[in-house]
């Protein structure tokens, strides 16, 4: 077994007057709000893997989504009857760019915008309270698939949106999420691709005054998946909770990069990602960046990443970063750890007559249980429980 950045850190309160960075190397410029964000693909250049934001990524496997070629394949959308207050339509390329909360932050998502020919726009009307989840399934059909999606939640609205990706494709996407004042969005993104799929995506969210975002990412399928998620507070009182669950098998690369921009006072953010790895060449990458700007007084933030290595030959990279430009905050911290089974938990279970194989399964189930329950969509939770059971069977646990 090889593990990189195996660490456990915890910083619970900062009182510095100047800018400070905690955890790993200095926060790379590419991860800050001042990073390059543009619709111009050429501004990003060709990706070699030596770039700071790509140094953990398998550029050779992701090459299909980094090529500047027109879309060839497609995603088949399965959309339920939409409830009152929710609409889904298509907008042209110019409108899609104008309505995006910001421009793409990397080459893959910029290519997605260039070649998507426009965007799908899911809008929730002002003050609409959608009680049932809106579940959309995207089924991959072919190579060179590009996607641009706008999610716009009107002032005072509440909705749960589930997007489930299945099938196979080489797919790049750019998702813009605009949450107006006092609105609440639960966004669940499922990556349940077939083997062989390649997926590079970027999700950018902007929150208005007292807006709330609960975002959950689940990555289980595909050969290589790289998802960047960023959330920016545009006004005070916002609240962001980001959850992630991933299970990497032999030869599979699952990567998640996050950036939370505290640019407004009295906002709260929580990031919790957990992953398991099994098999030779299984690889996971988690990079979590939080920036607390000088004007973001009263910030309360914490990020956590845990990795459970089930077999020899798997590798997990975990890099938390925290940059603080003001001392007037409620709290800020991060924690990261990578390791094998908890021997104490196994001993406790076996001491009560539970066979070792069953005990190991129970530990893994418990490791993921809290995150699965956070989804709060029973049908999706059941799907994930079954998927994890299948992963454990493949492991022989």
Secondary structure as the mmCIF struct_conf table of DSSP 4:
data_model
#
loop_
_struct_conf.conf_type_id
_struct_conf.id
_struct_conf.beg_label_comp_id
_struct_conf.beg_label_asym_id
_struct_conf.beg_label_seq_id
_struct_conf.end_label_comp_id
_struct_conf.end_label_asym_id
_struct_conf.end_label_seq_id
STRN STRN1 UNK A 4 UNK A 4
BEND BEND1 UNK A 5 UNK A 5
BEND BEND2 UNK A 17 UNK A 18
STRN STRN2 UNK A 20 UNK A 22
BEND BEND3 UNK A 23 UNK A 25
HELX_LH_PP_P HELX_LH_PP_P1 UNK A 26 UNK A 28
HELX_RH_3T_P HELX_RH_3T_P1 UNK A 29 UNK A 31
BEND BEND4 UNK A 32 UNK A 32
TURN_TY1_P TURN_TY1_P1 UNK A 33 UNK A 34
BEND BEND5 UNK A 35 UNK A 35
BEND BEND6 UNK A 39 UNK A 39
HELX_RH_3T_P HELX_RH_3T_P2 UNK A 41 UNK A 44
BEND BEND7 UNK A 49 UNK A 49
BEND BEND8 UNK A 51 UNK A 51
HELX_RH_3T_P HELX_RH_3T_P3 UNK A 52 UNK A 54
TURN_TY1_P TURN_TY1_P2 UNK A 55 UNK A 56
BEND BEND9 UNK A 57 UNK A 57
HELX_RH_AL_P HELX_RH_AL_P1 UNK A 59 UNK A 66
BEND BEND10 UNK A 67 UNK A 67
BEND BEND11 UNK A 73 UNK A 73
STRN STRN3 UNK A 74 UNK A 79
HELX_LH_PP_P HELX_LH_PP_P2 UNK A 80 UNK A 83
TURN_TY1_P TURN_TY1_P3 UNK A 84 UNK A 85
STRN STRN4 UNK A 86 UNK A 91
HELX_RH_AL_P HELX_RH_AL_P2 UNK A 93 UNK A 99
BEND BEND12 UNK A 100 UNK A 102
BEND BEND13 UNK A 105 UNK A 106
HELX_RH_AL_P HELX_RH_AL_P3 UNK A 107 UNK A 116
BEND BEND14 UNK A 118 UNK A 118
STRN STRN5 UNK A 119 UNK A 124
TURN_TY1_P TURN_TY1_P4 UNK A 126 UNK A 127
STRN STRN6 UNK A 129 UNK A 129
BEND BEND15 UNK A 132 UNK A 132
STRN STRN7 UNK A 134 UNK A 153
TURN_TY1_P TURN_TY1_P5 UNK A 155 UNK A 156
STRN STRN8 UNK A 158 UNK A 179
TURN_TY1_P TURN_TY1_P6 UNK A 181 UNK A 182
STRN STRN9 UNK A 184 UNK A 191
HELX_LH_PP_P HELX_LH_PP_P3 UNK A 193 UNK A 194
TURN_TY1_P TURN_TY1_P7 UNK A 195 UNK A 196
STRN STRN10 UNK A 198 UNK A 207
TURN_TY1_P TURN_TY1_P8 UNK A 209 UNK A 210
STRN STRN11 UNK A 212 UNK A 219
BEND BEND16 UNK A 222 UNK A 223
STRN STRN12 UNK A 224 UNK A 233
BEND BEND17 UNK A 234 UNK A 235
TURN_TY1_P TURN_TY1_P9 UNK A 236 UNK A 237
STRN STRN13 UNK A 239 UNK A 248
TURN_TY1_P TURN_TY1_P10 UNK A 250 UNK A 251
STRN STRN14 UNK A 253 UNK A 262
BEND BEND18 UNK A 264 UNK A 266
STRN STRN15 UNK A 268 UNK A 277
BEND BEND19 UNK A 279 UNK A 279
TURN_TY1_P TURN_TY1_P11 UNK A 280 UNK A 281
STRN STRN16 UNK A 283 UNK A 292
TURN_TY1_P TURN_TY1_P12 UNK A 294 UNK A 295
TURN_TY1_P TURN_TY1_P13 UNK A 297 UNK A 298
STRN STRN17 UNK A 300 UNK A 309
BEND BEND20 UNK A 311 UNK A 311
TURN_TY1_P TURN_TY1_P14 UNK A 312 UNK A 313
STRN STRN18 UNK A 315 UNK A 324
BEND BEND21 UNK A 325 UNK A 325
BEND BEND22 UNK A 327 UNK A 327
BEND BEND23 UNK A 330 UNK A 330
STRN STRN19 UNK A 331 UNK A 339
BEND BEND24 UNK A 340 UNK A 340
HELX_RH_AL_P HELX_RH_AL_P4 UNK A 343 UNK A 350
TURN_TY1_P TURN_TY1_P15 UNK A 351 UNK A 353
HELX_RH_AL_P HELX_RH_AL_P5 UNK A 356 UNK A 375
HELX_RH_AL_P HELX_RH_AL_P6 UNK A 378 UNK A 395
TURN_TY1_P TURN_TY1_P16 UNK A 396 UNK A 396
#
